[in-house]
Amino acid sequence: MRYGRIPEEVIEAVLKRHDIVDVIGRHVHLSKQGHYMKGLCPFHSEKSPSFTVTPEKQIYRCFGCNVGGNLIRFIMEIEGLSFAEAITKLAEEADIPITWEEATEEQNEQQQEKATLLKAYDFTAKLYHYILGNTDQGKVAKGYLASRGISDKLIDTFQIGYAPAMWDTLVQQLEKREFDLALMEKGGLLSAKHEGNGYVDKFRERIIFPICDATGKVIAFGGRSMGDGQPKYLNSPESILFNKSRTMYNLHQARPNMRKLQQAVLFEGYVDVIKAWEAGISNGVATMGTALTKEHAALLNRNADQIVICYDGDNAGQSAAFKSIPILEETGSRVTVAMLPDGKDPDDYVRNYGFDRFVREIIEPAVPSMKYKLLYIRRNFKLHEDGDRLRYLQSAVKLISDLHSPMEREHYLKQLASEFPDSSYEAMKLDLHEILLQSEKNRPDGDNKPILWNNVMNNGRTAERTRKKTPSLLPAYHNAERLILAVMMHDRDVCTHVEAQLGDQFNVEAHAVLAAYLYAYYAQNAEPDASRYIAMLQDEQLESLASSIVMMGAGHGMNEQVIDDYIRQIRKVPMQDEVERKKEERVRAERAGDHLRAAQIAIEIIALEKRLKST
């Protein structure tokens, strides 16, 4: 295989051979509504369908969370694949031969390294699994796993292995198969010797848990010591394959059930996930020795509405659960927390009480996040003392004020009043209203949010003009640019006219980028094709924006005169901005007493305004 850029003809063949309705229909139940197909969005939680697929244009768009693109983007997002991986998957399904154009030397080397490491990790996982089940070296480890309640079936399901105590078991096997040992060290399988040349195995005398990417390819290992060896758990270092903050243990096996149940159970470690699997919890995943990240939370939210946190019952586990709640809720997930007693971890509970009780008494009755937070913070107060009890109630009311639903706030306030009958419900309600009022005063822009993605892309050039505007109150030039782009996406002649008259002089940088890609697209293709055009972008934010604009259609009473009016309107914006800057500069000059400079600026303003009128 050659490594490099995928040729356009391969991408085109993939788009022609697959129908977007068929591809998305594997993951989303779609129903026909006029010219569109609609369903519940797989990328965020919703009860009313806002996810739309347009067969004619071969694109999708969610009007709830604003994601969008063509079928390649959908596969990338739903399965966590890169662009090349998504193309490869779709091409293989359609029996399309994949050829690669020549890449730069750096790209070629990195892709070769990645492919080689994937082969090495696959071989290593099989080697360690074989050693565990078929050698004398693995007998002690297998006995240890059996003592922990991990059966042969679980060992096979999770491909658990054993790294023996010798220093160079893996080194010898990799060298025998002509793997580059320096690359194996770079990829986290080996370590360089502290003294002299050569390498030693990264994992020795440890139970090995393969860590897979979203497609099930082994990209790292977790190694557990059976005795007093430290650290107790040792993970592969981060590499070109493995990023801890974006990888979750067992996601590739749990994802189908997460989507089916719309629930994920979040554990702290490998063994918890494995033992829960035996208990019938096939939607369990875990982070790997790292705190939950925003990337983890987004990954979970794309696959399930509800997240059940099932961390260890000790102080460290409960603290981690408390800190994880806002990260998960920020993505829109509904969060509950499983309550483990007496500092036990999930594995302990299963071993002591069995699988059925674990599901029935721990997972199923998981408490809502607010109830958990109230229980968690009360540990810091001596409730039998009046002062501490009052401070707890004040802290509890402050937590309750964070809830968006008035009904939920009312529910928890009444619970507090019931639990502490010597405290007035009405007084707590007044405190709550005061907190909400103060919070509203401290938020100058209300719920309006800046267009964050655009601010990054254009280095703030347009951010100033949009910072205090809601999406429905975008400036006139902004709407003009989008309407022109919508027509350009449907009409090559209009695109040619706009290129000649306006070129790249769009005021929103993202619009200028989309226009540049349109010019390039029509230079190679005679007919408009939204899906093929979007495939050129290979950027999530641009694809989402393009799909939104395509959905606007080519109508809106657009004709040559209207388009020319819009072009003039767009051209005027830089001059209008310049006039405003000059006016501010004149005011500063007048305040500084520099009347001569103020008069010069006034003349410049008059000249600019004349140019504006003639444009």
C-alpha positions in Angstrom: 0.0 0.0 0.0 1.2 3.5 -0.7 0.8 6.1 2.0 -0.3 9.7 1.2 -3.3 11.6 0.1 -6.4 9.7 -1.1 -7.0 10.5 -4.8 -10.2 12.5 -5.6 -11.4 9.6 -7.8 -11.4 7.2 -4.8 -13.4 9.7 -2.8 -15.8 10.3 -5.7 -16.3 6.5 -6.1 -17.0 6.1 -2.4 -19.7 8.8 -2.6 -21.2 7.3 -5.7 -21.4 3.8 -4.4 -22.9 4.6 -1.1 -26.3 6.2 -0.4 -26.3 8.4 2.6 -29.8 7.2 3.7 -28.5 3.6 3.8 -25.3 4.5 5.7 -27.0 6.7 8.3 -30.0 4.3 8.5 -27.7 1.7 10.1 -27.3 4.0 13.1 -30.5 6.2 13.1 -34.1 5.2 12.5 -35.2 7.5 9.7 -38.7 8.3 8.5 -39.7 10.1 5.3 -41.0 13.7 5.5 -41.5 15.2 2.1 -38.1 15.4 0.3 -36.3 14.7 3.6 -35.6 11.9 6.0 -35.8 12.7 9.7 -34.8 11.0 12.9 -33.4 11.5 16.4 -29.9 12.9 16.3 -27.2 10.4 17.3 -24.9 13.1 18.5 -27.0 14.7 21.2 -30.0 13.9 23.4 -33.4 14.9 22.0 -37.0 13.7 22.1 -38.3 15.4 19.0 -36.4 14.6 15.8 -34.3 17.5 14.4 -31.8 15.4 12.5 -32.4 15.7 8.7 -31.0 13.7 5.8 -31.4 15.1 2.3 -31.1 12.2 -0.2 -31.0 14.6 -3.2 -28.0 16.4 -1.9 -26.5 13.4 0.0 -26.0 15.5 3.1 -27.2 15.5 6.7 -27.9 18.3 9.1 -29.1 18.5 12.8 -31.0 21.7 13.6 -30.6 20.9 17.3 -26.8 20.7 17.7 -25.8 22.1 14.3 -23.7 19.2 13.1 -23.7 18.4 9.5 -21.8 17.1 6.5 -21.8 14.2 4.0 -21.7 10.5 4.6 -17.9 10.5 5.1 -18.2 13.1 7.9 -21.0 11.0 9.5 -18.9 7.9 9.6 -16.0 9.9 11.0 -18.1 11.3 13.8 -20.2 8.2 14.7 -17.3 5.8 14.7 -14.5 8.1 15.8 -12.4 7.6 12.6 -10.0 9.9 10.8 -10.9 11.0 7.2 -8.6 8.4 5.7 -10.0 5.7 8.0 -13.6 6.5 7.1 -12.8 6.5 3.4 -11.0 3.2 3.8 -13.9 1.6 5.6 -16.5 2.8 3.1 -14.3 1.8 0.2 -13.7 -1.7 1.6 -17.5 -2.1 2.1 -18.1 -1.3 -1.6 -15.1 -3.3 -2.9 -13.4 -0.2 -4.2 -9.6 -0.6 -4.6 -7.8 2.0 -2.6 -4.7 3.7 -4.1 -2.8 6.5 -2.4 -1.1 9.4 -4.0 2.5 10.2 -3.0 2.7 12.0 0.3 5.3 14.4 1.6 8.2 12.5 3.2 7.0 13.5 6.7 3.4 12.4 6.0 4.6 9.2 4.4 6.9 8.4 7.4 4.2 9.1 10.0 1.6 6.9 8.3 4.0 4.1 7.8 5.0 4.3 11.5 1.3 4.3 12.5 0.6 1.2 10.4 3.7 -0.6 11.7 2.8 0.1 15.3 -0.8 -1.1 14.8 0.7 -4.4 13.5 3.1 -4.6 16.4 0.4 -3.9 19.0 -1.9 -6.5 17.4 0.9 -9.1 17.4 1.9 -8.2 21.0 -1.7 -8.5 22.3 -1.9 -12.0 20.7 1.5 -13.0 22.2 0.6 -11.9 25.7 -2.8 -13.6 25.4 -1.2 -16.8 24.3 1.4 -16.7 27.1 -1.4 -16.4 29.7 -3.4 -19.3 28.5 -0.8 -21.7 27.1 2.5 -21.5 29.0 3.8 -22.4 32.4 4.7 -18.7 32.8 1.1 -17.8 32.6 -0.3 -20.3 35.1 0.2 -18.1 38.2 -1.4 -15.1 36.4 -4.3 -17.2 35.3 -4.8 -18.5 38.8 -4.7 -14.9 40.1 -7.4 -13.9 37.6 -9.5 -16.9 38.6 -9.2 -15.8 42.2 -10.6 -12.4 41.2 -13.6 -14.1 39.5 -12.4 -13.5 35.9 -13.3 -16.6 33.9 -11.7 -18.0 30.8 -14.6 -16.6 28.8 -13.9 -13.1 30.1 -10.2 -13.5 29.4 -11.0 -14.3 25.8 -13.7 -11.6 25.4 -11.3 -8.9 26.6 -8.1 -10.6 25.2 -6.4 -10.4 28.6 -2.8 -11.5 28.5 0.3 -11.8 30.7 3.8 -10.2 30.3 6.3 -12.6 31.9 9.1 -11.5 34.2 11.9 -11.8 31.8 13.4 -8.5 30.5 13.3 -9.2 26.8 10.5 -11.6 25.9 8.8 -9.1 23.6 12.1 -7.6 22.4 13.2 -11.0 21.0 9.8 -11.7 19.3 9.6 -8.2 17.7 13.3 -8.4 16.6 12.7 -11.8 15.1 9.8 -10.4 13.0 12.0 -7.5 11.9 10.2 -4.7 13.6 12.2 -1.5 14.1 12.9 -1.6 17.8 13.5 2.2 18.0 10.0 2.7 16.6 8.7 0.1 19.1 10.1 2.2 21.9 8.6 5.4 20.4 5.3 3.6 20.3 5.4 2.6 23.9 6.0 -1.2 23.6 9.7 -1.1 24.7 12.0 0.9 26.9 15.6 1.9 26.2 18.1 0.4 28.6 19.4 2.8 31.2 23.0 1.7 30.6 24.4 0.7 27.2 22.5 0.1 24.0 19.4 -2.0 23.4 15.9 -2.3 24.7 13.9 -4.1 27.4 10.1 -4.9 27.5 7.9 -2.0 28.8 5.7 -4.5 30.6 7.1 -7.3 32.8 5.3 -9.6 35.3 2.0 -7.9 34.8 -1.5 -8.9 33.7 -2.0 -7.2 30.4 -5.3 -5.5 29.3 -5.3 -4.4 25.7 -6.7 -0.9 25.1 -8.5 -0.5 21.8 -9.5 2.4 19.6 -13.1 3.0 18.6 -12.8 0.4 15.8 -11.4 -2.3 18.0 -7.7 -2.0 17.0 -5.2 -2.4 19.9 -3.4 0.9 20.4 -2.1 0.6 24.0 -1.9 -1.7 27.0 -2.7 -1.4 30.7 -0.6 -3.6 32.9 -1.6 -4.6 36.5 0.8 -5.9 39.0 -0.3 -9.1 40.8 1.7 -8.4 44.0 3.2 -5.4 45.7 4.9 -4.1 42.6 4.6 -0.4 42.0 2.9 1.2 40.3 -0.1 -1.0 40.7 -1.3 -0.1 37.2 1.0 0.9 34.4 -0.4 2.3 31.1 1.4 2.6 27.8 2.7 6.2 27.3 0.9 8.4 24.9 1.9 8.0 21.2 0.8 8.6 17.7 -1.8 5.9 18.3 -2.8 6.6 21.9 -4.2 9.7 23.6 -5.5 9.1 27.2 -7.8 12.1 27.2 -9.6 10.8 24.1 -9.6 7.1 24.6 -12.0 5.0 26.8 -11.5 1.4 27.7 -14.0 -1.0 26.1 -15.8 1.7 24.1 -15.6 -0.5 20.9 -17.5 -3.3 22.6 -19.8 -1.2 24.7 -20.9 1.3 22.1 -23.7 -0.8 20.4 -25.3 -1.3 23.8 -24.8 2.3 24.9 -26.7 3.4 21.8 -29.4 0.8 22.2 -30.0 1.6 25.9 -29.0 5.3 25.6 -27.1 4.7 28.8 -23.4 4.3 29.6 -21.9 3.1 32.9 -18.6 4.9 33.7 -16.1 3.0 35.8 -12.6 3.8 37.0 -10.7 0.7 35.9 -10.4 -2.2 33.6 -11.4 -4.9 36.2 -14.6 -3.0 37.1 -15.6 -3.0 33.5 -14.8 -6.6 33.0 -16.6 -7.8 36.1 -19.6 -5.6 35.3 -19.7 -7.3 31.8 -20.1 -10.6 33.6 -23.0 -9.1 35.5 -24.7 -8.3 32.2 -23.6 -4.6 32.1 -22.4 -4.5 28.5 -22.5 -0.7 28.3 -19.6 -0.1 30.7 -16.4 1.9 29.9 -13.6 3.3 31.9 -11.0 6.1 31.9 -7.4 4.9 32.3 -5.7 6.3 35.3 -6.6 9.9 34.3 -9.4 12.3 35.4 -12.4 12.5 33.1 -11.8 15.0 30.4 -14.2 17.1 28.2 -13.2 14.9 25.3 -14.3 11.8 27.3 -17.6 13.5 28.2 -18.3 14.5 24.6 -17.5 10.9 23.4 -20.0 9.5 25.9 -22.7 12.0 25.1 -22.5 11.2 21.4 -23.4 7.6 22.2 -25.8 7.8 25.2 -28.2 10.2 26.9 -27.6 9.0 30.5 -24.3 8.4 32.2 -24.2 6.4 35.4 -21.0 7.1 37.3 -19.8 4.0 39.2 -16.6 5.0 40.9 -15.0 3.5 44.0 -16.7 4.1 47.3 -13.6 5.5 49.0 -12.9 9.2 49.4 -10.8 9.5 46.2 -13.4 7.7 44.1 -16.3 9.8 45.5 -14.3 13.0 45.0 -13.6 12.0 41.4 -17.3 11.3 40.9 -18.2 14.8 42.3 -15.7 16.5 40.0 -16.9 14.5 36.9 -20.6 15.5 37.2 -20.3 19.1 35.8 -18.0 17.9 33.0 -20.6 15.4 31.9 -23.6 17.7 32.4 -21.9 20.4 30.3 -22.3 18.2 27.3 -26.0 17.7 27.9 -25.9 14.3 29.5 -28.2 13.2 32.3 -26.0 12.0 35.1 -26.7 9.6 37.9 -24.3 8.2 40.5 -24.2 4.6 41.8 -23.7 4.6 45.6 -21.2 2.0 46.8 -21.1 1.3 50.6 -18.2 1.2 53.0 -15.5 2.3 50.6 -15.9 -0.7 48.3 -15.1 -0.7 44.7 -17.4 -2.4 42.1 -15.1 -5.4 41.9 -15.3 -5.9 45.7 -19.1 -5.6 45.7 -19.5 -8.2 43.0 -17.2 -10.6 44.7 -18.9 -10.2 48.1 -22.6 -10.0 47.0 -22.8 -11.3 43.5 -23.8 -10.0 40.1 -27.5 -9.8 40.7 -27.2 -7.6 43.8 -24.7 -5.4 42.1 -27.1 -4.6 39.3 -30.2 -4.5 41.5 -28.8 -2.5 44.5 -26.1 -0.4 42.9 -26.6 0.3 39.2 -30.4 0.4 38.9 -31.0 2.7 41.9 -28.2 5.2 41.0 -29.2 8.6 42.4 -29.6 11.8 40.4 -26.5 14.0 40.3 -28.1 16.7 42.5 -29.0 14.3 45.2 -25.5 12.9 45.1 -23.9 16.4 45.3 -26.0 17.2 48.4 -25.0 14.0 50.0 -21.4 14.6 49.1 -21.0 18.1 50.5 -22.8 17.3 53.8 -19.8 15.2 54.8 -18.0 18.5 55.4 -20.4 19.7 58.0 -21.3 18.7 61.6 -25.1 18.8 61.2 -25.7 18.5 64.9 -24.2 21.9 65.4 -26.4 24.9 64.6 -23.7 26.9 62.8 -22.6 24.1 60.6 -26.1 23.0 59.8 -26.9 26.6 58.7 -23.8 26.7 56.5 -24.7 23.3 55.0 -28.2 24.6 54.1 -26.8 27.7 52.5 -24.3 25.6 50.5 -27.1 23.2 49.5 -29.4 26.0 48.3 -26.5 27.4 46.3 -26.1 24.0 44.6 -29.8 23.7 43.9 -29.7 27.2 42.3 -27.5 25.7 39.5 -30.4 23.6 38.3 -32.1 24.9 35.1 -35.5 23.4 35.8 -37.8 25.4 38.3 -39.6 22.1 39.0 -36.3 20.4 40.0 -35.3 23.3 42.2 -38.7 23.2 43.9 -38.3 19.4 44.4 -34.9 19.6 46.1 -35.9 22.6 48.2 -38.9 20.7 49.6 -36.6 17.7 50.3 -34.3 20.0 52.3 -37.2 21.5 54.2 -38.5 18.0 55.0 -35.2 16.8 56.2 -34.5 19.9 58.3 -38.0 20.8 59.7 -36.5 23.5 61.9 -35.6 25.5 58.8 -38.2 27.4 56.9 -39.0 26.3 53.3 -40.0 29.9 52.4 -36.7 31.3 53.8 -34.8 28.8 51.6 -36.9 29.8 48.6 -36.1 33.5 49.2 -32.4 32.7 49.4 -32.6 30.7 46.2 -34.4 33.6 44.4 -31.7 36.0 45.7 -28.9 33.8 44.3 -30.7 33.5 40.9 -31.2 37.3 40.8 -27.6 38.0 41.6 -26.4 35.4 39.0 -28.6 37.1 36.4 -27.1 40.5 37.2 -23.6 39.2 36.9 -24.2 37.9 33.4 -24.2 41.0 31.1 -24.9 39.2 27.9 -27.7 36.9 29.2 -27.7 33.7 27.2 -26.1 35.2 24.1 -22.9 33.4 23.2 -20.2 34.6 20.8 -19.7 32.6 17.7 -16.7 30.8 19.2 -15.6 28.7 16.2 -15.7 31.8 13.9 -13.7 33.9 16.4 -10.8 31.4 16.2 -10.8 31.0 12.5 -10.7 34.7 11.7 -8.5 35.8 14.5 -11.2 37.9 16.0 -11.8 40.0 12.8 -15.5 39.4 12.8 -15.9 38.5 16.5 -16.1 42.2 17.5 -19.0 42.7 15.2 -20.9 39.6 16.4 -20.0 39.4 20.1 -23.2 40.9 21.3 -25.6 39.6 18.7 -27.7 36.5 18.8 -27.6 34.2 15.8 -31.0 35.6 14.7 -29.6 39.1 14.6 -26.5 38.6 12.5 -25.4 41.7 10.5 -26.9 42.2 7.0 -23.6 41.5 5.3 -23.3 38.1 7.1 -26.7 37.0 5.7 -25.8 38.4 2.3 -22.6 36.3 2.2 -24.5 33.1 3.2 -27.2 33.7 0.6 -24.7 34.2 -2.1 -22.8 31.1 -1.1 -26.0 29.1 -1.1 -26.7 30.1 -4.7 -23.0 29.4 -5.6 -23.3 25.9 -4.3 -26.2 25.3 -6.7 -25.1 27.3 -9.7 -21.7 27.3 -11.4 -22.4 30.4 -13.5 -23.2 32.4 -10.3 -20.0 31.1 -8.7 -18.0 32.2 -11.8 -19.6 35.7 -11.6 -19.0 36.1 -7.8 -15.3 34.9 -8.3 -14.8 37.7 -10.9 -16.6 40.4 -8.9 -15.8 39.6 -5.3 -13.1 36.9 -5.2 -12.0 36.3 -1.6 -13.4 39.6 -0.2 -15.9 38.0 2.1 -15.9 39.6 5.5 -16.3 36.3 7.5 -13.2 34.3 7.1 -15.1 31.0 7.1 -17.2 32.3 4.2 -14.1 33.2 2.3 -12.7 29.7 2.8 -15.9 28.1 1.6 -15.9 30.4 -1.5 -12.3 29.4 -2.3 -13.2 25.8 -2.1 -16.1 26.4 -4.4 -13.9 28.1 -7.0 -11.6 25.1 -6.8 -14.5 22.6 -7.0 -16.0 24.2 -10.2 -12.5 24.4 -11.8 -12.6 20.5 -11.7 -16.3 19.8 -12.0 -19.0 21.0 -14.4 -22.0 20.2 -12.2 -22.9 21.2 -8.7 -22.7 18.3 -6.2 -23.0 19.3 -2.5 -21.7 16.0 -1.1 -18.6 16.0 -3.3 -17.9 19.6 -2.6 -18.2 19.0 1.2 -15.8 16.1 0.9 -13.2 18.6 -0.3 -13.3 20.5 3.0 -12.1 17.9 5.4 -12.8 20.1 8.4 -15.6 19.5 10.8 -16.6 23.1 11.4 -16.5 24.0 7.7 -18.5 20.9 6.7 -21.1 21.8 9.3 -21.3 25.4 8.1 -21.4 24.3 4.4 -24.3 21.8 5.1 -26.2 24.5 6.9 -25.8 26.9 3.9 -26.6 24.2 1.3 -29.9 23.5 3.2 -30.9 27.2 2.5 -31.4 26.3 -1.1 -30.9 28.5 -4.2 -34.2 30.4 -4.1 -34.9 33.5 -1.9 -35.8 35.6 -4.9 -32.2 35.6 -6.1 -31.5 37.0 -9.6 -28.5 38.8 -11.1 -29.5 42.2 -9.8 -30.0 40.9 -6.2 -26.7 39.1 -6.3 -24.9 42.3 -7.5 -26.6 44.3 -4.7 -25.3 41.7 -2.2 -21.8 42.0 -3.6 -21.9 45.8 -3.3 -23.1 45.4 0.3 -20.3 43.0 1.1 -17.7 45.3 -0.4 -18.9 48.2 1.7 -18.2 46.5 5.0 -14.4 47.2 5.2 -15.0 50.9 4.3 -17.8 51.1 6.9 -15.5 49.7 9.5 -12.8 52.1 8.4 -15.2 55.1 8.8 -16.0 53.9 12.4 -12.4 53.6 13.3 -11.7 57.0 11.9 -14.5 58.5 13.9 -13.1 57.0 17.1 -9.6 58.2 16.2 -11.1 61.8 15.6 -12.7 61.7 19.1 -9.4 60.7 20.7 -7.6 63.5 18.9 -10.2 66.1 20.0 -9.9 64.9 23.6 -6.1 65.1 23.4 -6.4 68.7 22.1 -4.9 67.9 18.8 -7.5 69.9 16.7 -5.3 69.9 13.5 -5.2 66.1 13.5 -8.9 65.9 14.2 -9.6 68.2 11.2 -7.4 66.0 9.0 -9.3 62.9 10.1 -12.7 64.6 9.4 -11.6 65.2 5.8 -10.6 61.5 5.5 -14.0 60.5 6.8 -15.8 62.7 4.2 -13.7 61.1 1.4 -14.5 57.6 2.7 -18.3 58.3 2.9 -18.3 59.7 -0.6 -16.6 56.4 -1.8 -19.3 54.4 0.1 -22.1 56.3 -1.7 -20.6 55.7 -5.1 -19.9 52.0 -4.5 
